[in-house]
Amino acid sequence: MGERPGLFTPVRVGPLELPNRIVMSPMTRIRADEGCAPGERMVRYYAQRASAGLIITEGTHPSPMGRGYTSPPGLHTEEQAAGWRRVTDAVHAAGGRIFVQLMHAGRVSHSSLLPGHALPVAPSAVAVSGEIHTFGGKVPFETPRPLETAEIPAVVGEYRRAAELSIAAGFDGVELHAATGYLPNQFQVTGSNRRTDAYGGSPEGRTRFTLEVVEALCEVRSADRVGIKVAPGFTVNDTFDDDPAETYTHLARRLDPLGLAYFHVGYDSGYSRGTAPPFNPVDLLRSAYTGTLLAVGGFTRASGQEAIEAGRADLIVYGRPFIANPDLVERFRLDAPLVTGDVRTFYGGDDHGYTDYPTLAEQGWSRENP
């Protein structure tokens, strides 16, 4: 028998040969330029982290109505695609691979961020509790406008258009953000989906929107360049479900025969809001999904290695460690100390806390001179 795979064992994901199994998590950083286009600081940020086996970008809205933050990147205009092309060219030049995460915020938005100050859209008229950051400061979430059944194909079409632009932007593939309370997740769970049409009710109805979007992405990019992220049972952004194990096992079984690049399971590590489910989402869906599985959820170097060796996951996704350690792969390889990120600079701002974290080489670190 051969050696068990680990974090540094190469792996094939779709058509891509990855040199390691360390994935950079999609992490909102709120640093896009005017028009929600990536600028030079985003080019530097992603290129610095190109040693990851795979980079998944921060959530990127596929349409103006999908926007949920003050300065997030989008992928629905030629200008945005051109900005992302500079990012992907830099990542590829540094030897990396990069997927774009498409994230429609749905009800996790505010009219002040949307065209014509329109109300956010959602499956049902159920508001998120709490407040949202806007250009005018924190304000309460609004009650969203329920999408009409006849409108849904157009929303799916917005994702399709973003997938088309992802080709021009040079991305190696696309990931659908179907977790942590954004639009596909709003359809999936009983707490935010009160519909009585074909997109509500049973797990089949509530997962229909997600599956239609996945199919549209596959038509554009091919299934082996499409991934999806889910977070079964986590209640971030009020994503409550009566039976998350049933809902997500159903979704996993429907996704399994599609031949996707990967299934990204867990939650956004570092989230302080919401509660965790009474089960391990990775272990729940590992038995229902036979393809490549990415696991996220506060893994360390050691626990990530153990999860791969045990066959619980094929790749491990790291979030916060990549913020302050652009050379995280090298630090893991050498078992070197990690830098702790400054939480005050996570969201928005300039290069400080974004592109100015030092590498081991810049710190002058060595085993002899740690």
CORJOUR-V706978 format. One line per field, one symbol per residue. phi: phi as a letter, one per 40 degrees, with the letter a starting at -180 (. if undefined). psi: psi as a letter, one per 40 degrees, with the letter a starting at -180 (. if undefined). A space follows every 50 residues. Layout:
phi->???
psi->???
This chain:
phi->.ccccadbcdacbfcccccabbbcccbcbfbccdgfccbcccdcdcccbc cddabbcddbccadcccbbcbccbabbcccccccccccccccccgcbabc ccbccfccaadccbdgfccdbacacbcccgbbcbcchcbcccccccccdc ccdccdcccccccccccccgccibbccbbfgcddccccbccbbbcbccbb gcdccccdcdcccdccccccbgdcbbbabbadgcbdfgccbcacccdccd cccccdccgccabbbiacdgcbcgbcccbcdccdcdcbbcccbbbbigcc dcccdcccdcgcacabbbbddcccbdbddcccccfccbccccdcbcbghb ccgbbbcccdcccgcaccbc
psi->iiiiiadehiihhbehhheifhhhihhheffiaiefhhadddddddddfe eidhhhiihhheideeheidfiiigeiddddddddddddddddeeiihih hhhhdbegaideeihefiiiiidighiiiaiihideahiiiihihhhide ddddddddddddddddddeeieaihhhfifeiddddddiddehfieaeea biddddedddddddddddddeidefhiihigheifhffghidgddddddd ddddddeefidihhhbihheheiiiiieihddddedeeheahhhhiffii dddddddddeedidihhhcddddegdfddddddefiiiihihdeedhiaa dheceehiidddefiiddg.
